[in-house]
Amino acid sequence: MRALAILALAGLTACAAANDAADGLARQQAKNVVNTYVADRYPGLNAAPITDCIIDAADAREILQIASGAVTGVDAALAEQIGQIARRPEALQCIAQNSLTLLG
């Protein structure tokens, strides 16, 4: 019985590691999409701090939707979604706190 519990725990740990890797990949893809969008929309600004704030304010479902833009491109609906996330209080506060780095 104890061996079975250890095997189950090992399986769960491996599953969690795989999920973490998938989440990390999706976040990185979403960051790439948002960073490109922000840089194109606001030339001359350092897009990285804004991107980080937007990604941090997004939930897991939104991260996956944004990450899909790496394949499909940013259409009007995805641009609106990025804008909505950017207007959330936590994103706005983060952007304001990092405003000194925005001018690169």
C-alpha positions, 0 to 999 in steps of 0.5 A: 500500500505504501509503495502504491502511495509513493508511485501515485505521489511520483505520478502527481509530481511528474504531472505537476512538472509537466503542467508547470512547463506547459504554463511557462510555455504559454506565458512566454508565448503570450508575453511575445504576443503582447510585447509585439502588440504594445511595441507596435502600438506605442513605438518608442516605449519600452514595452517589456514592463507593460507586457509583464503587467498585462500578463500578470493581470491575466488569468490562465484562460486569457493567457492561453487565448493570447498565446494563440495569437502567436499562431493566428496573429492579433485580430481585433478581438485579441487586441480588445482582450489585451486592452481590457486586461491592461485597463484592469486596476491591478494592471494599471497600478503595475504600469504606473509603478513601473512608469520610470522604465517605460521610456527605455 
